[in-house]
């Protein structure tokens, strides 16, 4: 799924989200029993061994706690954020087997000890996103999160396989970012064969470099890790904020551990239907991206006095097609072809905050400044750490989505579906297809997605979603709302930025604060006016 973020911001594979004051009493609180989940057993899911293993790991973590220390300098996390490690089994069916360490960090609540309500754990999405920057919302004095920060320690973590947490890899990072890559839109059967070969080789590379981890890189295992982190923090129940793919992680956690949830906010929701995870979800995404791409073009046209790219959507699209054709014929600066253009321009449909920066770079190019586009869209081969992070994020994205669910193995299915979609939704369709195609030849067993449902003890969950989100289409929020009884849905109407809770919109912000601080939700679902439109 393209969240990268749900998704990473690099170009697609073959074509291209802490503590000083209050003290956590780690291990002093008994972890709630997590024997085989009643919800899992009731729905006939073969989770018993993993559930027992998760209970064992959580009990050990509750006893061990977390040895909080100043963060390593190269983690670039400002004081007073503190860092530590939580140990989890690679395979929850074998809790005494191989273990890995997950990197966690925290900053204490900014209010009084009496105001403190525990830890709020965050996942930014991906799969493959690091949550370690979450406590920096306190050090950066984020106004949107100031009230919540008074009551909660902000806790981030790198999920299994990500960043500092037993990172996986599928290809040499410098090779991964090299440009220009092939145009994702195929001109011939030969182009398709070349992309299929790249996808197959990528899947093989994942197995060669990270094969021992691949069978265990699943959302249910990450949800079990989340419960072990909860226990290590000394928390009886989980307070959780998940964005993008983090909403699916929350949905799976709520299904496996319904009685362990205290408060849960999910923002920009992955459709949790078994039929959507993950092949159909990506096809749905292609449609939504086209819609939001057009929203951005309309905004650029409305601001033609600033950008001079045309005063209608059609004129802006014509400029885009001209740029794309130019880059296809001769990559700009020798490195920016159509794949790299998509890698850069897709941030506009993702986030409103990218509307003006992307339009500005586009405008400069049309006015004759090619360097601005090269600087924005080309890889930086000198950024060794950044490239390693990008490759790792892509590897985790691929590993989790490919292992979570069964994907079509017949190329004719992929070819048919993406050829059909591309006709009316050309911006992202083929790029997304090639990025996910390693799942067609995935070298480890693919699982059956969990049946996300309400279980005993699950409290009201707060769901926040913009109506025109590209990365996680609106239907996903409706689906989760129907599956989690008692949940409340806040819809930001006529808006489409991915990740709503950190935007300034009092109608949303006040309700998120109220829920996290009091547990209260509105008596019915709420529709909010959109946040402010970006200014050119």
C-alpha positions as a printed Julia matrix, in Angstrom:
536×3 Matrix{Float64}:
   0.0     0.0     0.0
   1.36    3.32   -0.71
   1.51    4.88    2.72
   4.73    5.21    3.0
   4.67    6.81    5.26
   1.63    4.08    4.72
   4.77    4.78    2.73
   8.21    5.82    2.02
   8.94    8.97    0.11
  11.52    7.48   -2.22
  10.73    6.4    -5.74
   9.02    3.06   -6.18
  11.07   -0.1    -6.34
  11.52   -0.97   -9.94
  10.08    2.26  -11.16
  11.12    3.73   -8.91
   5.28    9.47   10.71
  10.93   10.7    26.67
  11.25   11.24   30.02
  12.49   13.42   32.78
   9.58   14.34   34.9
   7.12   11.57   35.73
   8.75    8.26   36.51
   7.47    5.07   34.92
   7.24    2.23   37.39
   8.36   -0.45   34.97
   7.45   -3.91   36.13
   5.45   -2.73   39.13
   2.15   -3.23   37.34
   1.1    -6.73   36.48
   0.51   -7.29   32.79
  -3.02   -8.44   32.04
  -3.25  -12.07   31.04
  -2.95  -12.55   27.3
  -3.69  -16.19   26.85
  -5.35  -17.21   23.63
  -7.46  -14.25   22.6
 -11.19  -14.97   22.99
 -11.76  -12.96   19.8
  -9.21  -15.02   17.91
 -10.58  -18.3    19.22
 -14.16  -17.32   18.47
 -13.35  -16.42   14.88
 -11.53  -19.67   14.31
  -8.09  -18.15   13.86
  -5.11  -20.4    14.63
  -3.51  -17.98   17.05
  -3.29  -20.06   20.22
   0.46  -20.71   20.22
   1.26  -17.12   19.28
  -1.17  -15.83   21.92
   0.48  -17.93   24.61
   3.91  -16.84   23.42
   2.82  -13.2    23.51
   1.59  -13.63   27.08
   4.93  -15.16   28.11
   6.91  -12.37   26.4
   4.72   -9.67   27.96
   5.1   -11.14   31.45
   8.88  -11.2    31.05
   8.89   -7.63   29.79
   6.75   -6.44   32.69
   9.27   -7.94   35.08
  12.32   -6.61   33.24
  11.05   -3.11   32.53
  13.12   -0.76   30.38
  16.56    0.53   31.27
  16.07    4.16   30.21
  19.22    6.09   29.35
  20.26    9.13   27.36
  19.81    8.38   23.68
  22.88    7.58   21.56
  24.18   10.73   19.92
  23.75    9.37   16.41
  20.03    8.83   16.99
  19.64   12.62   16.81
  17.02   12.79   19.55
  17.26   15.85   21.78
  17.31   15.67   25.56
  15.35   15.05   27.7
  14.16   12.24   25.4
  15.43    8.91   26.72
  15.98    5.62   24.89
  15.88    1.93   25.72
  15.26   -1.58   24.45
  12.49   -4.15   24.71
  13.21   -7.81   23.96
  10.71   -9.83   21.91
  10.79  -13.27   20.29
  11.16  -13.42   16.52
   8.51  -16.17   16.46
   5.78  -15.92   19.1
   5.01  -19.6    18.64
   8.51  -20.16   20.06
   8.82  -17.61   22.89
  12.06  -19.23   24.11
  13.6   -19.13   20.64
  15.58  -16.38   18.9
  15.04  -12.9    20.4
  15.48   -9.41   18.95
  15.6    -6.0    20.62
  13.2    -3.23   19.71
  14.34    0.39   20.08
  11.97    2.57   22.14
  12.09    6.15   23.36
  10.02    8.4    25.62
   9.54   11.82   27.09
   7.59   12.3    30.29
   4.28   14.11   30.54
   4.65   17.87   30.8
   1.96   18.26   33.47
   1.9    17.31   37.12
   2.16   13.74   38.44
  -1.55   13.96   39.23
  -2.32   14.78   35.59
  -0.38   11.81   34.23
  -2.46    9.1    32.53
   0.34    6.82   31.38
   2.12    6.3    28.09
   0.8     7.12   24.62
   2.49    4.86   22.05
   2.7     5.95   18.43
   3.12    4.32   15.04
   3.44    6.58   11.97
   2.69    4.03    9.28
   4.58    2.38    6.5
   4.88   -0.51    7.0
   8.45    0.54    7.64
   8.06    3.88    9.38
  10.01    4.75   12.53
   8.12    6.2    15.47
  11.2     7.43   17.33
  10.56   11.08   16.41
   7.21   11.1    18.23
   8.56   12.41   21.58
  10.09   15.33   19.66
   6.57   16.72   19.36
   7.09   17.75   22.97
  10.61   19.17   22.57
   9.43   20.99   19.42
   6.5    22.4    21.42
   3.8    21.24   19.01
   0.72   23.3    19.92
  -1.67   20.67   18.56
  -0.35   18.08   21.01
   0.3    20.34   24.03
  -2.79   19.31   26.03
  -2.27   15.61   25.43
   1.41   15.94   26.35
   0.42   17.24   29.78
  -1.23   13.9    30.54
   0.87   11.35   28.67
   4.44   10.24   28.28
   5.01   10.2    24.52
   6.54    6.87   23.51
   7.9     5.95   20.1
   9.45    2.77   18.77
  10.99    1.19   15.72
   8.85   -1.81   14.76
  10.54   -5.14   14.1
  12.81   -4.93   11.08
  12.84   -1.13   11.09
  15.71    1.23   11.79
  17.32    0.27   15.1
  15.12   -2.81   15.65
  16.88   -5.74   13.92
  16.7    -3.96   10.55
  16.12   -6.0     7.43
  17.38   -5.33    3.91
  16.61   -6.55    0.39
  19.26   -4.86   -1.77
  22.35   -2.71   -1.43
  21.05    0.75   -0.42
  23.21    2.63   -2.92
  21.91    0.42   -5.72
  18.37    0.91   -4.44
  18.47    4.67   -4.86
  20.4     4.83   -8.13
  18.73    6.81  -10.88
  17.3     7.07  -13.42
  15.1     4.02  -13.16
  12.91    2.71  -15.97
   9.68    4.53  -16.75
   7.04    2.68  -14.74
   4.5     3.05  -17.56
   5.35    0.24  -19.98
   5.49    0.83  -23.72
   5.77   -2.83  -24.64
   5.66   -6.4   -23.42
   9.44   -6.23  -23.21
   9.13   -3.36  -20.69
   6.76   -5.48  -18.62
   9.1    -8.45  -18.72
  11.98   -6.26  -17.56
   9.95   -4.95  -14.62
   8.81   -8.46  -13.72
  12.42   -9.57  -13.68
  13.37   -6.72  -11.36
  10.5    -7.55   -9.0
  11.45  -11.23   -8.88
  15.08  -10.37   -8.22
  14.04   -8.0    -5.45
  12.0   -10.73   -3.74
  14.98  -13.08   -4.03
  17.23  -10.38   -2.55
  14.92  -10.05    0.45
  15.26  -13.75    1.1
  19.02  -13.8     0.6
  19.67  -10.84    2.91
  16.87  -11.24    5.48
  15.37  -14.69    5.02
  15.32  -15.64    8.7
  13.11  -12.66    9.55
  10.77  -12.69    6.55
   8.26  -15.34    7.77
   7.78  -13.33   10.97
   7.46   -9.85    9.41
   3.69   -9.63    9.87
   1.25   -7.12   11.28
  -0.02   -9.57   13.94
   3.56  -10.06   15.17
   4.09   -6.3    15.3
   0.84   -6.05   17.28
   2.19   -8.64   19.71
   5.4    -6.59   19.94
   3.24   -3.59   20.79
   1.7    -5.49   23.67
   5.13   -6.5    24.97
   6.18   -2.82   24.85
   3.02   -1.93   26.79
   3.96   -4.46   29.45
   7.59   -3.29   29.57
   6.35    0.24   30.21
   4.46   -1.02   33.25
   1.12   -0.15   31.67
  -1.96   -2.26   32.4
  -3.61   -1.07   29.21
  -2.53    0.53   25.94
  -3.03    4.13   24.88
  -2.29    4.23   21.17
  -2.1     6.66   18.26
  -1.7     5.1    14.82
  -1.56    6.88   11.48
  -1.91    5.29    8.03
  -0.58    1.71    8.23
  -0.49    2.38   11.98
  -4.31    2.21   11.84
  -4.16   -1.36   10.57
  -1.65   -2.18   13.29
  -4.13   -0.72   15.79
  -7.05   -2.64   14.26
  -5.12   -5.92   14.53
  -4.02   -5.1    18.09
  -7.6    -4.29   19.07
  -8.73   -7.64   17.65
  -5.99   -9.7    19.33
  -5.97   -7.79   22.64
  -9.38   -6.06   22.98
  -9.21   -6.09   26.77
  -5.81   -4.43   26.78
  -6.97   -1.23   25.04
  -7.58    1.91   27.1
  -7.66    4.63   24.42
  -7.03    4.26   20.71
  -6.96    6.94   18.01
  -6.57    5.81   14.41
  -5.97    8.45   11.74
  -6.19    7.91    7.95
  -7.4     4.36    7.93
  -6.24    1.33    5.97
  -9.26   -0.73    4.97
  -9.01   -3.77    7.3
 -11.21   -6.06    5.22
  -9.56   -9.38    4.46
 -10.58   -8.89    0.84
  -8.63   -5.62    0.69
  -5.38   -6.62    2.47
  -3.22   -5.97    0.52
  -3.69   -6.43   -3.25
  -7.06   -4.74   -3.65
  -6.12   -1.98   -1.19
  -3.33   -0.93   -3.53
  -5.63   -0.87   -6.53
  -8.09    1.29   -4.58
  -5.23    3.59   -3.74
  -4.47    4.19   -7.41
  -7.98    5.54   -7.95
  -7.82    7.8    -4.9
  -4.41    9.16   -5.9
  -5.76   10.25   -9.27
  -8.58   12.16   -7.55
  -6.24   13.96   -5.18
  -3.72   14.65   -7.96
  -6.53   16.48   -9.73
  -7.37   18.4    -6.55
  -3.77   19.62   -6.46
  -3.86   20.58  -10.13
  -7.04   22.59   -9.52
  -5.27   24.45   -6.71
  -2.23   25.14   -8.89
  -4.54   26.49  -11.62
  -6.32   28.73   -9.1
  -2.9    30.14   -8.2
  -1.67   30.61  -11.73
  -0.6    34.17  -10.86
   2.05   32.59   -8.63
   3.04   29.46  -10.53
   2.33   30.25  -14.2
   1.56   26.61  -14.98
  -1.88   27.23  -16.48
  -5.19   28.49  -15.16
  -7.11   25.25  -15.72
  -6.52   21.69  -14.57
  -6.12   20.62  -18.2
  -3.34   23.14  -18.75
  -1.49   22.04  -15.6
  -1.85   18.4   -16.66
  -0.49   19.29  -20.09
   2.58   20.81  -18.41
   2.99   17.63  -16.36
   2.75   15.4   -19.44
   5.25   17.6   -21.26
   7.68   17.38  -18.31
   7.2    13.64  -18.13
   7.83   13.19  -21.85
  10.96   15.34  -21.66
  12.33   13.33  -18.76
  11.52   10.06  -20.53
  13.36   11.11  -23.67
  16.36   12.47  -21.79
  16.49   12.31  -17.98
  16.78   15.79  -16.5
  20.26   16.37  -15.16
  20.99   12.84  -16.32
  19.17   11.39  -13.28
  15.51   12.49  -13.15
  13.31   10.35  -15.35
   9.57    9.61  -15.07
  10.08    7.3   -12.09
  11.96    9.95  -10.14
   9.34   12.54  -11.08
   6.59   10.36   -9.62
   8.67    9.82   -6.5
   8.8    13.57   -5.99
   5.4    14.71   -7.27
   3.42   12.05   -5.37
   4.0    13.97   -2.15
   1.46   16.56   -3.37
  -1.46   14.1    -3.43
  -0.22   12.78   -0.09
   0.06   15.94    1.96
  -1.32   19.45    1.65
   1.94   20.69    3.17
   3.63   19.61   -0.08
   1.26   21.47   -2.41
   3.2    24.73   -2.5
   6.75   23.27   -2.43
   6.01   20.87   -5.29
   4.27   23.56   -7.33
   7.19   25.92   -6.73
   9.75   23.42   -8.02
   7.53   22.66  -11.02
   7.13   26.36  -11.74
  10.87   26.97  -11.56
  11.51   24.16  -14.0
   9.03   25.53  -16.53
  10.67   28.95  -16.12
  14.04   27.44  -17.02
  15.53   26.41  -13.65
  16.2    22.68  -14.0
  18.5    22.48  -10.99
  15.67   22.96   -8.5
  13.97   19.86   -9.9
  17.18   17.83   -9.89
  17.86   18.82   -6.28
  14.33   17.85   -5.27
  13.85   14.61   -7.21
  17.27   13.04   -7.7
  18.86   10.71   -5.14
  21.8    11.95   -3.1
  24.4     9.2    -3.32
  26.48   10.92   -0.63
  23.65   10.49    1.93
  24.69    7.01    2.98
  22.56    6.94    6.14
  19.5     8.37    4.4
  19.77    5.88    1.56
  20.11    3.0     4.01
  17.0     4.2     5.8
  15.07    4.46    2.53
  16.09    0.95    1.49
  15.22   -0.43    4.91
  11.81    1.24    4.84
  11.1    -0.25    1.42
  12.26   -3.69    2.58
   9.95   -3.64    5.6
   7.05   -2.33    3.52
   7.49   -5.18    1.07
   8.11   -7.85    3.7
   5.05   -7.02    5.79
   2.6    -6.58    2.94
   3.85   -9.65    1.06
   3.84  -11.88    4.16
   0.6   -10.58    5.69
  -1.63  -11.9     2.92
  -1.86  -14.0    -0.2
  -1.23  -12.14   -3.46
  -2.07  -13.13   -7.02
   0.73  -15.25   -8.49
  -0.61  -15.14  -12.03
   0.89  -12.26  -14.03
  -2.23  -12.1   -16.19
  -4.2   -10.91  -13.14
  -1.76   -8.08  -12.43
  -1.57   -7.13  -16.1
  -5.34   -7.09  -16.55
  -6.09   -5.1   -13.4
  -3.38   -2.49  -13.82
  -3.92   -2.03  -17.55
  -7.59   -1.37  -16.88
  -6.92    1.02  -14.01
  -4.2     2.91  -15.83
  -6.6     4.07  -18.55
  -8.41    6.45  -16.21
  -5.94    6.67  -13.32
  -2.51    6.94  -14.91
  -0.64    8.96  -12.29
   0.32    6.14   -9.94
  -1.07    2.83  -11.18
   1.92    1.19  -12.87
   4.4     2.62  -10.38
   2.39    1.08   -7.57
   2.08   -2.22   -9.42
   5.83   -2.66   -9.84
   6.47   -1.7    -6.25
   4.18   -4.48   -5.04
   4.98   -7.09   -7.67
   7.65   -8.84   -5.52
   4.65  -10.21   -3.6
   3.74  -12.33   -6.65
   6.93  -14.38   -6.24
   7.38  -14.0    -2.48
   9.73  -16.71   -1.16
   8.07  -17.4     2.22
   4.62  -18.51    3.25
   1.94  -15.85    2.94
  -0.6   -15.66    5.74
  -4.34  -15.12    5.88
  -5.18  -11.66    7.24
  -6.8   -11.44   10.65
 -10.55  -10.97   10.69
 -10.72   -7.56   12.38
 -13.68   -7.52   14.77
 -14.83   -6.22   18.13
 -13.79   -8.35   21.09
 -14.73   -8.38   24.75
 -13.52   -5.29   26.58
 -12.74   -3.13   23.55
 -13.55    0.49   24.47
 -14.75    3.13   21.99
 -12.08    3.76   19.36
 -11.77    7.22   17.79
 -11.41    7.15   13.99
 -10.28   10.26   12.12
 -10.3    10.47    8.32
 -10.22   13.05    5.56
 -12.79   12.53    2.85
 -10.41   12.67   -0.13
  -7.33   10.92    1.27
  -5.22    9.41   -1.52
  -3.08    6.92    0.4
  -5.89    5.48    2.54
  -9.23    6.0     0.79
 -12.24    7.0     2.88
 -13.94    3.63    2.63
 -11.32    2.18    4.95
 -12.48    4.37    7.83
 -16.09    3.39    7.23
 -15.12   -0.3     7.19
 -13.22   -0.12   10.48
 -16.03    1.94   12.03
 -18.47   -0.87   11.19
 -16.14   -3.54   12.56
 -15.31   -1.8    15.86
 -18.62   -1.46   17.7
 -18.93    1.73   19.71
 -16.27    3.53   17.65
 -16.77    7.1    16.52
 -15.84    8.49   13.1
 -14.69   12.08   12.61
 -14.74   13.0     8.93
 -12.85   16.01    7.64
 -15.08   16.92    4.71
 -13.73   18.29    1.42
 -10.16   17.64    2.57
  -7.62   15.03    1.57
  -4.37   15.44    3.42
  -2.99   12.15    4.71
  -2.66   12.29    8.48
  -5.31   14.57    9.97
  -4.6    14.67   13.7
  -1.47   16.82   13.45
  -3.09   19.45   11.24
  -4.6    22.6    12.75
  -8.35   22.02   12.71
  -9.98   22.75   16.09
 -13.03   20.65   15.2
 -10.71   17.63   15.01
  -8.03   18.65   17.51
 -10.46   19.4    20.35
 -12.21   16.05   19.97
  -8.94   14.13   19.91
  -7.82   15.96   23.06
 -11.14   15.32   24.8
 -11.03   11.63   23.97
  -7.43   11.12   25.07
  -7.91   13.18   28.25
 -11.35   11.92   29.31
 -12.25    8.9    27.19
 -15.39   10.69   26.03
 -16.62   10.56   22.43
 -19.5    12.36   20.74
 -22.91   10.71   20.89
 -22.77   10.3    17.12
 -20.29   10.6    14.28
 -19.02   14.08   13.45
 -18.3    15.87   10.19
 -15.78   18.72   10.37
 -15.13   21.47    7.87
 -11.73   21.2     6.18
  -8.56   22.67    7.61
  -7.22   25.8     5.95
  -6.32   25.46    2.27
  -2.58   25.81    1.65
  -1.36   29.22    0.61
   0.88   29.6    -2.44
